[in-house]
Amino acid sequence: MEFLFVFAATAVAALALREPLKRCPVAFYALACAVVVVFLAGANGLLSGSWWKPAIVLVQRCMVALSLFAVVMLIGALPKGSKLDAWLRPVRAELSIVACILCLGHMCMYLAPYAARAVAGTMGAPMLASFVVAVVLFVLVLLLGVTSFGFVKQRMGGRTWKNVQRLAYPFFGLAWAHLMFMLAPAASKGGEQALASVVIYTMLFAFYLVLRLYRAYRDKRAGSLSA
């Protein structure tokens, strides 16, 4: 249930802050980087006190990054010409970059220790599968994050850029798979919180899939009518 509150708050924040985000995106990127640095420093015992611990929700648990990615993907499924589409599509790239920064902070915290366990052979099958998926996600986050910058898009050319950005679809699917690998062991043993998380995440991803397929159907139908 906690993720639903984070997702709702993230969606509201994206709407409320869309104009300053578009006017000065670098400020938001810098803030996201600062949160990641504070989290990594605190998690590694370099900061005293507990003032930095709100960054745990923002970075370590990856809920904000996942919520931002969900908002970005849902924007792509919105009907063209709708109010939400007009409000949020102009900041889609900026939201994606902020999400990538926060997600990389989460990955930097876990990839190294999990890689050591994978090499040592101390991982169970679900955890190993989750780690392999996480490595692929790391590469995709780097690609999607870098190519979301406007100056990179201009240098790449429209067709190449669009092909790279289509990697967002397998990324979103692999993110769901990663969550399932992480949550399935606890859920299968009757863990109520893990089971609830499985249901919530699956419903969110299924909702996006239905919206995206419906959007594709409408676009195809509109194209055939105008031909």
Number of C-alpha atoms within 10 A of each C-alpha: 9 9 17 15 12 19 19 13 14 20 18 12 12 20 15 12 11 20 15 12 19 16 10 11 19 13 12 17 20 13 14 21 17 14 21 25 15 20 26 22 14 19 16 10 10 10 14 9 8 8 10 16 14 12 18 19 13 21 27 24 14 20 24 23 28 22 21 27 24 20 23 23 20 19 22 17 19 20 18 15 9 9 10 13 17 14 17 22 17 15 22 22 20 24 25 23 26 23 27 27 24 25 27 21 22 22 19 14 17 13 16 11 10 16 16 12 16 16 9 9 10 12 16 11 10 15 19 19 15 19 22 14 18 20 14 13 21 18 12 20 23 16 16 21 20 16 21 21 14 12 10 12 16 11 11 14 10 10 10 11 17 13 10 15 16 11 14 18 12 12 20 19 12 17 20 18 17 21 17 21 19 19 20 18 15 14 17 11 10 11 14 12 14 19 18 14 21 19 12 15 17 16 12 14 18 12 12 21 17 12 17 19 12 15 17 14 12 14 14 11 11 11 10 9 8 6 5
